[in-house]
Amino acid sequence: MTGTEADECIAIVERLGPVILSTVPSKKGMSASALRHSVGYMMACAGDLLASHDFAEQMRSCLDQARMTGAGLVAMGQVRLAALAEAPISLPATLTVLCTVRLCLAQEARIVSEMVFRSRDDAANTAAEMTAAFSAAAEVASDDLDAGSYMAIINLQATVVKHLADLGRVLPRVVNYRFARVMPALTMAQRAYADGDRAQGLIDENKVVHPAFMPMTGRMLAV
């Protein structure tokens, strides 16, 4: 790797570092110190890490720390999108970007595997979002003729989509409801499910301001 190529890679790492740090809520305080240390080390030693081929492991460690400190699916996706927004010129820089994208997708897959979905629709929506994310990353890997990254992305996509499809099959569907009058969420839950404990689900699904006034038409989980 030439000096110019190294400088390009280092600049990419220095731009991605703050994005990784931004994935964790500021209120985490001391619990984010390990992440700040990992990212700071990666940025400060980017040249040595890239030269010794240890960059991928350090980036994986940073993203792992971000996830464990509270980075969610959307936040991790922002790191991936920041990497995809780069316009690398040299091959080393291209591989640095693709490595970051692949590692982000792996973290997103882990986050999805731990998510709890309320309905089949929620799982299907997440599957659609992840499919779009994987497809965009696979297209970049294909354009850059990186067969290893391309196959890794495609295989991980298949695993994530299958997980969500299997999960969706055992979840209830979201259906539309219509009642003749406005009523409290507790009353509606009793009428719809014969279970007042499900009132909160009706409130959440319809984003109700006050639980005493459920709309006459809305959405609910199938019985």
mmCIF file of the C-alpha atoms, coordinates in Angstrom:
data_MODEL
# 
_entry.id   MODEL 
# 
loop_
_atom_site.group_PDB 
_atom_site.id 
_atom_site.type_symbol 
_atom_site.label_atom_id 
_atom_site.label_alt_id 
_atom_site.label_comp_id 
_atom_site.label_asym_id 
_atom_site.label_entity_id 
_atom_site.label_seq_id 
_atom_site.pdbx_PDB_ins_code 
_atom_site.Cartn_x 
_atom_site.Cartn_y 
_atom_site.Cartn_z 
_atom_site.occupancy 
_atom_site.B_iso_or_equiv 
_atom_site.pdbx_formal_charge 
_atom_site.auth_seq_id 
_atom_site.auth_comp_id 
_atom_site.auth_asym_id 
_atom_site.auth_atom_id 
_atom_site.pdbx_PDB_model_num 
ATOM 1   C CA . MET A 1 1   ? 0.000   0.000   0.000  1.00 0.00 ? 1   MET A CA 1 
ATOM 2   C CA . THR A 1 2   ? 1.489   3.313   -1.076 1.00 0.00 ? 2   THR A CA 1 
ATOM 3   C CA . GLY A 1 3   ? 1.604   6.419   1.071  1.00 0.00 ? 3   GLY A CA 1 
ATOM 4   C CA . THR A 1 4   ? -1.233  8.014   -0.888 1.00 0.00 ? 4   THR A CA 1 
ATOM 5   C CA . GLU A 1 5   ? -3.387  4.902   -0.517 1.00 0.00 ? 5   GLU A CA 1 
ATOM 6   C CA . ALA A 1 6   ? -2.647  4.773   3.211  1.00 0.00 ? 6   ALA A CA 1 
ATOM 7   C CA . ASP A 1 7   ? -3.600  8.416   3.616  1.00 0.00 ? 7   ASP A CA 1 
ATOM 8   C CA . GLU A 1 8   ? -6.918  7.788   1.841  1.00 0.00 ? 8   GLU A CA 1 
ATOM 9   C CA . CYS A 1 9   ? -7.714  4.823   4.111  1.00 0.00 ? 9   CYS A CA 1 
ATOM 10  C CA . ILE A 1 10  ? -6.761  6.709   7.258  1.00 0.00 ? 10  ILE A CA 1 
ATOM 11  C CA . ALA A 1 11  ? -8.985  9.635   6.258  1.00 0.00 ? 11  ALA A CA 1 
ATOM 12  C CA . ILE A 1 12  ? -11.931 7.250   5.823  1.00 0.00 ? 12  ILE A CA 1 
ATOM 13  C CA . VAL A 1 13  ? -11.360 5.732   9.263  1.00 0.00 ? 13  VAL A CA 1 
ATOM 14  C CA . GLU A 1 14  ? -11.112 9.204   10.809 1.00 0.00 ? 14  GLU A CA 1 
ATOM 15  C CA . ARG A 1 15  ? -14.472 10.161  9.280  1.00 0.00 ? 15  ARG A CA 1 
ATOM 16  C CA . LEU A 1 16  ? -16.180 6.952   10.375 1.00 0.00 ? 16  LEU A CA 1 
ATOM 17  C CA . GLY A 1 17  ? -14.942 7.100   13.967 1.00 0.00 ? 17  GLY A CA 1 
ATOM 18  C CA . PRO A 1 18  ? -17.212 9.961   15.086 1.00 0.00 ? 18  PRO A CA 1 
ATOM 19  C CA . VAL A 1 19  ? -20.173 8.296   13.361 1.00 0.00 ? 19  VAL A CA 1 
ATOM 20  C CA . ILE A 1 20  ? -19.623 5.174   15.439 1.00 0.00 ? 20  ILE A CA 1 
ATOM 21  C CA . LEU A 1 21  ? -19.443 7.249   18.615 1.00 0.00 ? 21  LEU A CA 1 
ATOM 22  C CA . SER A 1 22  ? -22.711 8.984   17.695 1.00 0.00 ? 22  SER A CA 1 
ATOM 23  C CA . THR A 1 23  ? -24.582 5.653   17.743 1.00 0.00 ? 23  THR A CA 1 
ATOM 24  C CA . VAL A 1 24  ? -24.576 5.579   21.543 1.00 0.00 ? 24  VAL A CA 1 
ATOM 25  C CA . PRO A 1 25  ? -26.885 7.913   23.503 1.00 0.00 ? 25  PRO A CA 1 
ATOM 26  C CA . SER A 1 26  ? -24.958 10.588  25.398 1.00 0.00 ? 26  SER A CA 1 
ATOM 27  C CA . LYS A 1 27  ? -26.732 9.626   28.625 1.00 0.00 ? 27  LYS A CA 1 
ATOM 28  C CA . LYS A 1 28  ? -24.766 6.361   28.689 1.00 0.00 ? 28  LYS A CA 1 
ATOM 29  C CA . GLY A 1 29  ? -21.868 8.308   30.231 1.00 0.00 ? 29  GLY A CA 1 
ATOM 30  C CA . MET A 1 30  ? -19.316 6.020   31.845 1.00 0.00 ? 30  MET A CA 1 
ATOM 31  C CA . SER A 1 31  ? -20.713 2.895   30.196 1.00 0.00 ? 31  SER A CA 1 
ATOM 32  C CA . ALA A 1 32  ? -19.567 4.281   26.826 1.00 0.00 ? 32  ALA A CA 1 
ATOM 33  C CA . SER A 1 33  ? -15.971 4.792   27.947 1.00 0.00 ? 33  SER A CA 1 
ATOM 34  C CA . ALA A 1 34  ? -14.851 1.456   26.484 1.00 0.00 ? 34  ALA A CA 1 
ATOM 35  C CA . LEU A 1 35  ? -16.333 2.462   23.140 1.00 0.00 ? 35  LEU A CA 1 
ATOM 36  C CA . ARG A 1 36  ? -14.620 5.860   23.204 1.00 0.00 ? 36  ARG A CA 1 
ATOM 37  C CA . HIS A 1 37  ? -11.321 4.167   24.013 1.00 0.00 ? 37  HIS A CA 1 
ATOM 38  C CA . SER A 1 38  ? -11.700 1.594   21.211 1.00 0.00 ? 38  SER A CA 1 
ATOM 39  C CA . VAL A 1 39  ? -12.692 4.152   18.604 1.00 0.00 ? 39  VAL A CA 1 
ATOM 40  C CA . GLY A 1 40  ? -9.991  6.587   19.730 1.00 0.00 ? 40  GLY A CA 1 
ATOM 41  C CA . TYR A 1 41  ? -7.361  3.864   19.451 1.00 0.00 ? 41  TYR A CA 1 
ATOM 42  C CA . MET A 1 42  ? -8.611  2.868   15.987 1.00 0.00 ? 42  MET A CA 1 
ATOM 43  C CA . MET A 1 43  ? -8.447  6.449   14.735 1.00 0.00 ? 43  MET A CA 1 
ATOM 44  C CA . ALA A 1 44  ? -5.059  7.181   16.286 1.00 0.00 ? 44  ALA A CA 1 
ATOM 45  C CA . CYS A 1 45  ? -3.476  3.950   15.059 1.00 0.00 ? 45  CYS A CA 1 
ATOM 46  C CA . ALA A 1 46  ? -5.345  3.562   11.782 1.00 0.00 ? 46  ALA A CA 1 
ATOM 47  C CA . GLY A 1 47  ? -2.170  3.515   9.699  1.00 0.00 ? 47  GLY A CA 1 
ATOM 48  C CA . ASP A 1 48  ? -0.544  0.737   11.726 1.00 0.00 ? 48  ASP A CA 1 
ATOM 49  C CA . LEU A 1 49  ? -3.770  -1.270  11.918 1.00 0.00 ? 49  LEU A CA 1 
ATOM 50  C CA . LEU A 1 50  ? -4.255  -1.107  8.157  1.00 0.00 ? 50  LEU A CA 1 
ATOM 51  C CA . ALA A 1 51  ? -0.625  -1.984  7.447  1.00 0.00 ? 51  ALA A CA 1 
ATOM 52  C CA . SER A 1 52  ? -0.704  -4.997  9.791  1.00 0.00 ? 52  SER A CA 1 
ATOM 53  C CA . HIS A 1 53  ? -4.117  -6.160  8.539  1.00 0.00 ? 53  HIS A CA 1 
ATOM 54  C CA . ASP A 1 54  ? -5.551  -5.756  12.059 1.00 0.00 ? 54  ASP A CA 1 
ATOM 55  C CA . PHE A 1 55  ? -8.023  -3.070  11.027 1.00 0.00 ? 55  PHE A CA 1 
ATOM 56  C CA . ALA A 1 56  ? -10.966 -5.455  10.529 1.00 0.00 ? 56  ALA A CA 1 
ATOM 57  C CA . GLU A 1 57  ? -10.632 -6.870  14.037 1.00 0.00 ? 57  GLU A CA 1 
ATOM 58  C CA . GLN A 1 58  ? -10.410 -3.405  15.604 1.00 0.00 ? 58  GLN A CA 1 
ATOM 59  C CA . MET A 1 59  ? -13.415 -2.158  13.641 1.00 0.00 ? 59  MET A CA 1 
ATOM 60  C CA . ARG A 1 60  ? -15.343 -5.266  14.674 1.00 0.00 ? 60  ARG A CA 1 
ATOM 61  C CA . SER A 1 61  ? -14.436 -4.569  18.301 1.00 0.00 ? 61  SER A CA 1 
ATOM 62  C CA . CYS A 1 62  ? -15.628 -0.950  18.014 1.00 0.00 ? 62  CYS A CA 1 
ATOM 63  C CA . LEU A 1 63  ? -18.944 -1.926  16.445 1.00 0.00 ? 63  LEU A CA 1 
ATOM 64  C CA . ASP A 1 64  ? -19.391 -4.700  18.987 1.00 0.00 ? 64  ASP A CA 1 
ATOM 65  C CA . GLN A 1 65  ? -18.835 -2.211  21.801 1.00 0.00 ? 65  GLN A CA 1 
ATOM 66  C CA . ALA A 1 66  ? -21.334 0.175   20.217 1.00 0.00 ? 66  ALA A CA 1 
ATOM 67  C CA . ARG A 1 67  ? -23.994 -2.532  20.037 1.00 0.00 ? 67  ARG A CA 1 
ATOM 68  C CA . MET A 1 68  ? -23.428 -3.661  23.610 1.00 0.00 ? 68  MET A CA 1 
ATOM 69  C CA . THR A 1 69  ? -23.551 -0.046  24.819 1.00 0.00 ? 69  THR A CA 1 
ATOM 70  C CA . GLY A 1 70  ? -26.948 0.531   23.253 1.00 0.00 ? 70  GLY A CA 1 
ATOM 71  C CA . ALA A 1 71  ? -26.609 1.176   19.523 1.00 0.00 ? 71  ALA A CA 1 
ATOM 72  C CA . GLY A 1 72  ? -29.804 0.012   17.849 1.00 0.00 ? 72  GLY A CA 1 
ATOM 73  C CA . LEU A 1 73  ? -30.639 -1.062  14.325 1.00 0.00 ? 73  LEU A CA 1 
ATOM 74  C CA . VAL A 1 74  ? -31.109 2.461   12.973 1.00 0.00 ? 74  VAL A CA 1 
ATOM 75  C CA . ALA A 1 75  ? -27.926 3.778   14.586 1.00 0.00 ? 75  ALA A CA 1 
ATOM 76  C CA . MET A 1 76  ? -25.832 0.884   13.284 1.00 0.00 ? 76  MET A CA 1 
ATOM 77  C CA . GLY A 1 77  ? -27.334 1.446   9.872  1.00 0.00 ? 77  GLY A CA 1 
ATOM 78  C CA . GLN A 1 78  ? -26.090 5.028   9.976  1.00 0.00 ? 78  GLN A CA 1 
ATOM 79  C CA . VAL A 1 79  ? -22.506 3.788   10.259 1.00 0.00 ? 79  VAL A CA 1 
ATOM 80  C CA . ARG A 1 80  ? -23.057 1.484   7.276  1.00 0.00 ? 80  ARG A CA 1 
ATOM 81  C CA . LEU A 1 81  ? -24.572 4.315   5.234  1.00 0.00 ? 81  LEU A CA 1 
ATOM 82  C CA . ALA A 1 82  ? -21.690 6.616   6.160  1.00 0.00 ? 82  ALA A CA 1 
ATOM 83  C CA . ALA A 1 83  ? -19.262 4.004   4.852  1.00 0.00 ? 83  ALA A CA 1 
ATOM 84  C CA . LEU A 1 84  ? -21.274 3.547   1.660  1.00 0.00 ? 84  LEU A CA 1 
ATOM 85  C CA . ALA A 1 85  ? -21.291 7.315   1.175  1.00 0.00 ? 85  ALA A CA 1 
ATOM 86  C CA . GLU A 1 86  ? -17.502 7.280   0.833  1.00 0.00 ? 86  GLU A CA 1 
ATOM 87  C CA . ALA A 1 87  ? -16.098 7.454   -2.694 1.00 0.00 ? 87  ALA A CA 1 
ATOM 88  C CA . PRO A 1 88  ? -12.865 5.445   -2.440 1.00 0.00 ? 88  PRO A CA 1 
ATOM 89  C CA . ILE A 1 89  ? -10.355 5.726   -5.261 1.00 0.00 ? 89  ILE A CA 1 
ATOM 90  C CA . SER A 1 90  ? -7.718  3.130   -4.433 1.00 0.00 ? 90  SER A CA 1 
ATOM 91  C CA . LEU A 1 91  ? -8.259  -0.588  -3.930 1.00 0.00 ? 91  LEU A CA 1 
ATOM 92  C CA . PRO A 1 92  ? -7.158  -0.515  -0.249 1.00 0.00 ? 92  PRO A CA 1 
ATOM 93  C CA . ALA A 1 93  ? -9.669  2.261   0.445  1.00 0.00 ? 93  ALA A CA 1 
ATOM 94  C CA . THR A 1 94  ? -12.406 0.324   -1.338 1.00 0.00 ? 94  THR A CA 1 
ATOM 95  C CA . LEU A 1 95  ? -11.641 -2.743  0.746  1.00 0.00 ? 95  LEU A CA 1 
ATOM 96  C CA . THR A 1 96  ? -11.655 -0.625  3.919  1.00 0.00 ? 96  THR A CA 1 
ATOM 97  C CA . VAL A 1 97  ? -15.149 0.632   3.081  1.00 0.00 ? 97  VAL A CA 1 
ATOM 98  C CA . LEU A 1 98  ? -16.466 -2.822  2.172  1.00 0.00 ? 98  LEU A CA 1 
ATOM 99  C CA . CYS A 1 99  ? -14.974 -4.314  5.334  1.00 0.00 ? 99  CYS A CA 1 
ATOM 100 C CA . THR A 1 100 ? -16.787 -1.702  7.421  1.00 0.00 ? 100 THR A CA 1 
ATOM 101 C CA . VAL A 1 101 ? -20.059 -2.270  5.580  1.00 0.00 ? 101 VAL A CA 1 
ATOM 102 C CA . ARG A 1 102 ? -19.840 -6.021  6.032  1.00 0.00 ? 102 ARG A CA 1 
ATOM 103 C CA . LEU A 1 103 ? -19.076 -5.681  9.748  1.00 0.00 ? 103 LEU A CA 1 
ATOM 104 C CA . CYS A 1 104 ? -21.986 -3.262  10.202 1.00 0.00 ? 104 CYS A CA 1 
ATOM 105 C CA . LEU A 1 105 ? -24.363 -5.704  8.524  1.00 0.00 ? 105 LEU A CA 1 
ATOM 106 C CA . ALA A 1 106 ? -23.138 -8.456  10.830 1.00 0.00 ? 106 ALA A CA 1 
ATOM 107 C CA . GLN A 1 107 ? -23.925 -6.265  13.850 1.00 0.00 ? 107 GLN A CA 1 
ATOM 108 C CA . GLU A 1 108 ? -27.320 -5.352  12.401 1.00 0.00 ? 108 GLU A CA 1 
ATOM 109 C CA . ALA A 1 109 ? -28.042 -9.056  11.968 1.00 0.00 ? 109 ALA A CA 1 
ATOM 110 C CA . ARG A 1 110 ? -27.212 -9.666  15.629 1.00 0.00 ? 110 ARG A CA 1 
ATOM 111 C CA . ILE A 1 111 ? -29.473 -6.802  16.673 1.00 0.00 ? 111 ILE A CA 1 
ATOM 112 C CA . VAL A 1 112 ? -32.326 -8.221  14.575 1.00 0.00 ? 112 VAL A CA 1 
ATOM 113 C CA . SER A 1 113 ? -31.830 -11.663 16.121 1.00 0.00 ? 113 SER A CA 1 
ATOM 114 C CA . GLU A 1 114 ? -32.444 -10.157 19.577 1.00 0.00 ? 114 GLU A CA 1 
ATOM 115 C CA . MET A 1 115 ? -35.424 -7.992  18.627 1.00 0.00 ? 115 MET A CA 1 
ATOM 116 C CA . VAL A 1 116 ? -38.928 -8.811  19.886 1.00 0.00 ? 116 VAL A CA 1 
ATOM 117 C CA . PHE A 1 117 ? -41.660 -8.311  17.296 1.00 0.00 ? 117 PHE A CA 1 
ATOM 118 C CA . ARG A 1 118 ? -45.312 -7.798  18.175 1.00 0.00 ? 118 ARG A CA 1 
ATOM 119 C CA . SER A 1 119 ? -46.782 -8.733  14.827 1.00 0.00 ? 119 SER A CA 1 
ATOM 120 C CA . ARG A 1 120 ? -46.142 -10.416 11.522 1.00 0.00 ? 120 ARG A CA 1 
ATOM 121 C CA . ASP A 1 121 ? -46.214 -6.978  9.901  1.00 0.00 ? 121 ASP A CA 1 
ATOM 122 C CA . ASP A 1 122 ? -43.401 -5.698  12.143 1.00 0.00 ? 122 ASP A CA 1 
ATOM 123 C CA . ALA A 1 123 ? -41.209 -8.663  11.193 1.00 0.00 ? 123 ALA A CA 1 
ATOM 124 C CA . ALA A 1 124 ? -42.051 -8.243  7.495  1.00 0.00 ? 124 ALA A CA 1 
ATOM 125 C CA . ASN A 1 125 ? -41.225 -4.520  7.580  1.00 0.00 ? 125 ASN A CA 1 
ATOM 126 C CA . THR A 1 126 ? -37.867 -5.215  9.193  1.00 0.00 ? 126 THR A CA 1 
ATOM 127 C CA . ALA A 1 127 ? -37.198 -7.945  6.623  1.00 0.00 ? 127 ALA A CA 1 
ATOM 128 C CA . ALA A 1 128 ? -37.880 -5.458  3.821  1.00 0.00 ? 128 ALA A CA 1 
ATOM 129 C CA . GLU A 1 129 ? -35.550 -2.872  5.378  1.00 0.00 ? 129 GLU A CA 1 
ATOM 130 C CA . MET A 1 130 ? -32.768 -5.412  5.853  1.00 0.00 ? 130 MET A CA 1 
ATOM 131 C CA . THR A 1 131 ? -33.200 -6.778  2.330  1.00 0.00 ? 131 THR A CA 1 
ATOM 132 C CA . ALA A 1 132 ? -32.755 -3.264  0.949  1.00 0.00 ? 132 ALA A CA 1 
ATOM 133 C CA . ALA A 1 133 ? -29.663 -2.750  3.098  1.00 0.00 ? 133 ALA A CA 1 
ATOM 134 C CA . PHE A 1 134 ? -28.082 -6.038  2.042  1.00 0.00 ? 134 PHE A CA 1 
ATOM 135 C CA . SER A 1 135 ? -28.927 -5.469  -1.623 1.00 0.00 ? 135 SER A CA 1 
ATOM 136 C CA . ALA A 1 136 ? -27.272 -2.040  -1.648 1.00 0.00 ? 136 ALA A CA 1 
ATOM 137 C CA . ALA A 1 137 ? -24.135 -3.428  0.002  1.00 0.00 ? 137 ALA A CA 1 
ATOM 138 C CA . ALA A 1 138 ? -24.024 -6.450  -2.312 1.00 0.00 ? 138 ALA A CA 1 
ATOM 139 C CA . GLU A 1 139 ? -24.310 -4.193  -5.346 1.00 0.00 ? 139 GLU A CA 1 
ATOM 140 C CA . VAL A 1 140 ? -21.311 -2.149  -4.223 1.00 0.00 ? 140 VAL A CA 1 
ATOM 141 C CA . ALA A 1 141 ? -19.279 -5.302  -3.556 1.00 0.00 ? 141 ALA A CA 1 
ATOM 142 C CA . SER A 1 142 ? -20.236 -6.666  -6.958 1.00 0.00 ? 142 SER A CA 1 
ATOM 143 C CA . ASP A 1 143 ? -19.326 -3.424  -8.732 1.00 0.00 ? 143 ASP A CA 1 
ATOM 144 C CA . ASP A 1 144 ? -15.944 -3.451  -7.020 1.00 0.00 ? 144 ASP A CA 1 
ATOM 145 C CA . LEU A 1 145 ? -15.393 -7.118  -7.938 1.00 0.00 ? 145 LEU A CA 1 
ATOM 146 C CA . ASP A 1 146 ? -14.948 -8.142  -4.295 1.00 0.00 ? 146 ASP A CA 1 
ATOM 147 C CA . ALA A 1 147 ? -16.226 -11.712 -4.491 1.00 0.00 ? 147 ALA A CA 1 
ATOM 148 C CA . GLY A 1 148 ? -15.464 -12.480 -0.842 1.00 0.00 ? 148 GLY A CA 1 
ATOM 149 C CA . SER A 1 149 ? -17.500 -9.559  0.496  1.00 0.00 ? 149 SER A CA 1 
ATOM 150 C CA . TYR A 1 150 ? -20.278 -10.220 -2.009 1.00 0.00 ? 150 TYR A CA 1 
ATOM 151 C CA . MET A 1 151 ? -20.716 -13.855 -0.942 1.00 0.00 ? 151 MET A CA 1 
ATOM 152 C CA . ALA A 1 152 ? -20.493 -12.982 2.764  1.00 0.00 ? 152 ALA A CA 1 
ATOM 153 C CA . ILE A 1 153 ? -23.221 -10.347 2.338  1.00 0.00 ? 153 ILE A CA 1 
ATOM 154 C CA . ILE A 1 154 ? -25.488 -12.652 0.308  1.00 0.00 ? 154 ILE A CA 1 
ATOM 155 C CA . ASN A 1 155 ? -25.143 -15.530 2.782  1.00 0.00 ? 155 ASN A CA 1 
ATOM 156 C CA . LEU A 1 156 ? -25.843 -13.290 5.777  1.00 0.00 ? 156 LEU A CA 1 
ATOM 157 C CA . GLN A 1 157 ? -28.851 -11.813 4.007  1.00 0.00 ? 157 GLN A CA 1 
ATOM 158 C CA . ALA A 1 158 ? -30.298 -15.286 3.470  1.00 0.00 ? 158 ALA A CA 1 
ATOM 159 C CA . THR A 1 159 ? -29.862 -16.101 7.156  1.00 0.00 ? 159 THR A CA 1 
ATOM 160 C CA . VAL A 1 160 ? -31.500 -12.874 8.370  1.00 0.00 ? 160 VAL A CA 1 
ATOM 161 C CA . VAL A 1 161 ? -34.439 -13.059 5.951  1.00 0.00 ? 161 VAL A CA 1 
ATOM 162 C CA . LYS A 1 162 ? -35.100 -16.709 6.829  1.00 0.00 ? 162 LYS A CA 1 
ATOM 163 C CA . HIS A 1 163 ? -35.022 -15.876 10.552 1.00 0.00 ? 163 HIS A CA 1 
ATOM 164 C CA . LEU A 1 164 ? -37.572 -13.100 10.097 1.00 0.00 ? 164 LEU A CA 1 
ATOM 165 C CA . ALA A 1 165 ? -39.775 -15.222 7.835  1.00 0.00 ? 165 ALA A CA 1 
ATOM 166 C CA . ASP A 1 166 ? -39.803 -18.097 10.335 1.00 0.00 ? 166 ASP A CA 1 
ATOM 167 C CA . LEU A 1 167 ? -40.546 -15.674 13.148 1.00 0.00 ? 167 LEU A CA 1 
ATOM 168 C CA . GLY A 1 168 ? -43.325 -13.971 11.217 1.00 0.00 ? 168 GLY A CA 1 
ATOM 169 C CA . ARG A 1 169 ? -45.190 -17.207 10.660 1.00 0.00 ? 169 ARG A CA 1 
ATOM 170 C CA . VAL A 1 170 ? -45.884 -17.587 14.382 1.00 0.00 ? 170 VAL A CA 1 
ATOM 171 C CA . LEU A 1 171 ? -46.785 -13.942 15.031 1.00 0.00 ? 171 LEU A CA 1 
ATOM 172 C CA . PRO A 1 172 ? -50.299 -12.457 14.806 1.00 0.00 ? 172 PRO A CA 1 
ATOM 173 C CA . ARG A 1 173 ? -51.279 -10.279 11.868 1.00 0.00 ? 173 ARG A CA 1 
ATOM 174 C CA . VAL A 1 174 ? -52.293 -6.630  12.184 1.00 0.00 ? 174 VAL A CA 1 
ATOM 175 C CA . VAL A 1 175 ? -55.935 -6.120  11.152 1.00 0.00 ? 175 VAL A CA 1 
ATOM 176 C CA . ASN A 1 176 ? -58.231 -3.113  10.914 1.00 0.00 ? 176 ASN A CA 1 
ATOM 177 C CA . TYR A 1 177 ? -61.028 -2.700  13.453 1.00 0.00 ? 177 TYR A CA 1 
ATOM 178 C CA . ARG A 1 178 ? -64.219 -0.655  13.528 1.00 0.00 ? 178 ARG A CA 1 
ATOM 179 C CA . PHE A 1 179 ? -66.404 0.016   16.564 1.00 0.00 ? 179 PHE A CA 1 
ATOM 180 C CA . ALA A 1 180 ? -69.630 1.992   16.750 1.00 0.00 ? 180 ALA A CA 1 
ATOM 181 C CA . ARG A 1 181 ? -68.365 4.433   19.376 1.00 0.00 ? 181 ARG A CA 1 
ATOM 182 C CA . VAL A 1 182 ? -65.329 5.797   21.152 1.00 0.00 ? 182 VAL A CA 1 
ATOM 183 C CA . MET A 1 183 ? -64.401 3.753   24.211 1.00 0.00 ? 183 MET A CA 1 
ATOM 184 C CA . PRO A 1 184 ? -61.560 3.310   26.705 1.00 0.00 ? 184 PRO A CA 1 
ATOM 185 C CA . ALA A 1 185 ? -58.702 1.036   25.702 1.00 0.00 ? 185 ALA A CA 1 
ATOM 186 C CA . LEU A 1 186 ? -59.506 -1.330  28.569 1.00 0.00 ? 186 LEU A CA 1 
ATOM 187 C CA . THR A 1 187 ? -63.103 -1.743  27.372 1.00 0.00 ? 187 THR A CA 1 
ATOM 188 C CA . MET A 1 188 ? -61.978 -2.274  23.791 1.00 0.00 ? 188 MET A CA 1 
ATOM 189 C CA . ALA A 1 189 ? -59.479 -4.902  24.877 1.00 0.00 ? 189 ALA A CA 1 
ATOM 190 C CA . GLN A 1 190 ? -62.180 -6.733  26.779 1.00 0.00 ? 190 GLN A CA 1 
ATOM 191 C CA . ARG A 1 191 ? -64.492 -6.683  23.766 1.00 0.00 ? 191 ARG A CA 1 
ATOM 192 C CA . ALA A 1 192 ? -61.840 -7.624  21.229 1.00 0.00 ? 192 ALA A CA 1 
ATOM 193 C CA . TYR A 1 193 ? -59.808 -10.141 23.199 1.00 0.00 ? 193 TYR A CA 1 
ATOM 194 C CA . ALA A 1 194 ? -61.715 -10.780 26.429 1.00 0.00 ? 194 ALA A CA 1 
ATOM 195 C CA . ASP A 1 195 ? -58.467 -9.724  28.060 1.00 0.00 ? 195 ASP A CA 1 
ATOM 196 C CA . GLY A 1 196 ? -58.001 -6.269  29.587 1.00 0.00 ? 196 GLY A CA 1 
ATOM 197 C CA . ASP A 1 197 ? -54.251 -6.804  29.842 1.00 0.00 ? 197 ASP A CA 1 
ATOM 198 C CA . ARG A 1 198 ? -54.010 -6.284  26.085 1.00 0.00 ? 198 ARG A CA 1 
ATOM 199 C CA . ALA A 1 199 ? -55.193 -2.674  26.305 1.00 0.00 ? 199 ALA A CA 1 
ATOM 200 C CA . GLN A 1 200 ? -51.635 -1.339  26.120 1.00 0.00 ? 200 GLN A CA 1 
ATOM 201 C CA . GLY A 1 201 ? -51.150 -3.108  22.807 1.00 0.00 ? 201 GLY A CA 1 
ATOM 202 C CA . LEU A 1 202 ? -54.133 -1.261  21.347 1.00 0.00 ? 202 LEU A CA 1 
ATOM 203 C CA . ILE A 1 203 ? -52.791 2.038   22.663 1.00 0.00 ? 203 ILE A CA 1 
ATOM 204 C CA . ASP A 1 204 ? -49.339 1.425   21.190 1.00 0.00 ? 204 ASP A CA 1 
ATOM 205 C CA . GLU A 1 205 ? -50.618 0.238   17.812 1.00 0.00 ? 205 GLU A CA 1 
ATOM 206 C CA . ASN A 1 206 ? -52.788 3.327   17.358 1.00 0.00 ? 206 ASN A CA 1 
ATOM 207 C CA . LYS A 1 207 ? -50.500 5.880   19.070 1.00 0.00 ? 207 LYS A CA 1 
ATOM 208 C CA . VAL A 1 208 ? -53.392 7.032   21.242 1.00 0.00 ? 208 VAL A CA 1 
ATOM 209 C CA . VAL A 1 209 ? -52.935 10.267  23.202 1.00 0.00 ? 209 VAL A CA 1 
ATOM 210 C CA . HIS A 1 210 ? -55.342 9.294   25.997 1.00 0.00 ? 210 HIS A CA 1 
ATOM 211 C CA . PRO A 1 211 ? -56.301 5.658   26.741 1.00 0.00 ? 211 PRO A CA 1 
ATOM 212 C CA . ALA A 1 212 ? -59.852 6.683   27.635 1.00 0.00 ? 212 ALA A CA 1 
ATOM 213 C CA . PHE A 1 213 ? -60.578 7.680   24.049 1.00 0.00 ? 213 PHE A CA 1 
ATOM 214 C CA . MET A 1 214 ? -59.726 4.970   21.539 1.00 0.00 ? 214 MET A CA 1 
ATOM 215 C CA . PRO A 1 215 ? -60.624 5.859   17.931 1.00 0.00 ? 215 PRO A CA 1 
ATOM 216 C CA . MET A 1 216 ? -63.622 4.071   16.452 1.00 0.00 ? 216 MET A CA 1 
ATOM 217 C CA . THR A 1 217 ? -61.456 2.782   13.593 1.00 0.00 ? 217 THR A CA 1 
ATOM 218 C CA . GLY A 1 218 ? -57.854 1.706   13.856 1.00 0.00 ? 218 GLY A CA 1 
ATOM 219 C CA . ARG A 1 219 ? -55.453 -1.215  13.909 1.00 0.00 ? 219 ARG A CA 1 
ATOM 220 C CA . MET A 1 220 ? -55.166 -4.141  16.265 1.00 0.00 ? 220 MET A CA 1 
ATOM 221 C CA . LEU A 1 221 ? -53.429 -7.481  16.474 1.00 0.00 ? 221 LEU A CA 1 
ATOM 222 C CA . ALA A 1 222 ? -55.539 -10.391 15.270 1.00 0.00 ? 222 ALA A CA 1 
ATOM 223 C CA . VAL A 1 223 ? -56.996 -12.502 18.049 1.00 0.00 ? 223 VAL A CA 1 
# 
